[in-house]
Amino acid sequence: MARPRIQAEVRPELTKSARKTLRAAGIVPAAVYGSKVGGSILVQLKLADLTRAVKEGGENVIIDLEIQGNGSKSIPVMVHQVQRDPRTRRILHVDLRAISLDEKVTTTVPVHLEGEPVGVKQGGILDQLHSEITITALPQDIPPHITLDISGMHVGDIIRLGDIKVEKAEVVGQADDAVVMVRQPHVGHVEEAAAPTPTAEAVPAEESGADEAGETPED
């Protein structure tokens, strides 16, 4: 599969109003970081192009970024961080990491579960403790996601980080760290005390001295 190519333009530092104007036009401010670009380059690119590339290639897609105004050279980059509006979830800014195709990178990859565990059919509860895991690999060897077949798991079974093998990649983390497990459901028993049966000798409330208390987005 050919790598997506996106055109970007070098930009200056932007005022708040200038950033809003860009976003209204479907343009997102971005920054390219890394030793391959000598520090950082401020750019802007079409949001639709970025969204399409990530949708088709996953969160770790390699993008050939052609920067106009920087010698029009193409730089392989990966999405490092996305800043979103907390209310609307609209993308506000993107950090792109310039990479070398022959140098390994460390990144996170989503974990997808496949199948229904035997233990769940028997009444157990499935717990996914990690929705993504960290791996180290060459950029082109990073999978869009990691699929775990959980159909054979019984109650008490656990898939740990050390059990996961990714072709051409190294899984990073504590080997005994649980990723997915099927556990026995907790069954609580609450015993209710029997209410006392009123007797003829019970003292009326008005004579017992008991009182009733009144319960007196982005700019």
Buried (B, 14 or more C-beta within 10 A) or exposed (E): EEBBEBBBBEBEEBEEEEBBEBBEEEBBBBBBBBEBBEEEBBBBBBBEBBEEBBEEBBBBBBBBBBBEEBEEEBBBBBBBEBEEEEEEEEBBBBBBBBBEEEEBBEBBBBBEBEEEBBBBEEEBBBEBEBEBBBBBBBBEBBBEEBEBEBEEBEBEBBBBBEBBEBEEBEBEBEEEEBBBBBBEEEEEEEEEEEEEEEEEEEEEEEEEEEEEEEEEEEE
